[in-house]
Amino acid sequence: MTGAVRHVRATNAPGVPSGPGTVAALYVHIPFCAHKCPYCDFASRATARNDARMLPYLGKILEQYSELRSVGLLEGCDTAYVGGGTPPMLGGGLVDLSLAIGELGTLSEFSMEANPESLPADLVGELAQTPLTRVSLGVQSTDDVELAALGRTHGARDALAAVESVASSGLAVSCDLMCAIPHQSDATWRRSLADVLSAGATHVSVYPLSIEEKTPFGARYAGTRPDFNDEAVQARRMEIACDALAAAGLRRYEVASYARPGRECRHNQTYWEGRSYLGIGVAAAGMLDRTGYESLRRACPQLPVPLPGIARVRLVVKDDLDAFLASSSCADLHFSGEMLTERQAVAEDLMLGARLARGIGEDLLSRARGVVGADALDAALGRVHRSGLATREGGSLVPTRRGWLLGNELYGELWGLSEGTIATFAC
Ligand code: SF4
């Protein structure tokens, strides 16, 4: 463990802009959790604290990070995010990972995900001495009955103690909260929102529970939509969150994300702005423009040559944990992916931009006009305007509250501007 070394904390100033052949953001996936929550379909696995695979996994991550760095992909990288899973399962190894990633020297924000019970105060103290700037805590609720119904292993007291501990360490703290869950009422939802703010959260993400098919919740509620998760309940709770968080000074800057001024998550904004990012680890996803993909192919020559006319490549690491541990370099990894044309990429950018409160800016609309044609773009914008899903503000297209509540309709209209089938690959 090397946490004793003091590093200069990254600031919120914009990083060095990433250039051709590079990515704006780095994501590292840690797939370990103390237990598997019954609603979770993320790439994570229940893992014993003494599981002998955790340290070798960290070793592989560090090797691949060095390899990808050596081909220049991470030059000028602006943000990093270590997610999962539950990264603090790595214990002191997380300090080493944070120090290694901090060596990039260009990060304006560096976040890590954690669960309240996974983050002892001494680990928080050590992490606060590394280049890490921000912790995102999976609080979900501050009601013990609701937490038990979600199968979470922490209680309300642990959750609030973790928020306070991170906030008092000087790291920025974000909380994930979940609505439309068993036993929740409007009043308990309001209390959860208020509790995390009082404990020191400066960023809050709110999500309705999604009941996924291949999970224990999916089996339990198969073929039904339980009352607690009804669409009207989801919409009402999201509206309550919007009003309560705005009243407390947190601005909604994305459909599910609220922050005090200056505390918006720059890393997630990279995703919504259609800028390139690289994923390292089991099931990690990346999205690269053509030049970034060419850099990645220098470390991963097994990746296919991009087809003519391809502007963007999305890819996911397909190796399971054992195969990942058996790999000797990035060249051994397996991927599945998609190659998007310029038209598909711009339609995707419009769809992602519609998640943001500032909406789709003039620059993107003008790029889209050049790619899909003025007639097609104006017809789609007219339809979303007439159906009350978005409105024109200056040169931008801004989603309305109705547009956010009926997000799939809004995003569907914009994605409808793409053409053809997305080319897929596996290697
Ligand atoms: S802690 Fe998070 S990632 Fe882990 S099983 Fe629960 S919901 Fe999934």
Boltz pocket constraint, residues with backbone or C-beta under 6 A from the ligand:
constraints:
  - pocket:
      binder: B
      contacts: [[A, 32], [A, 33], [A, 35], [A, 36], [A, 37], [A, 40], [A, 41], [A, 42], [A, 44], [A, 84], [A, 85], [A, 86], [A, 115], [A, 138]]
      max_distance: 6.0
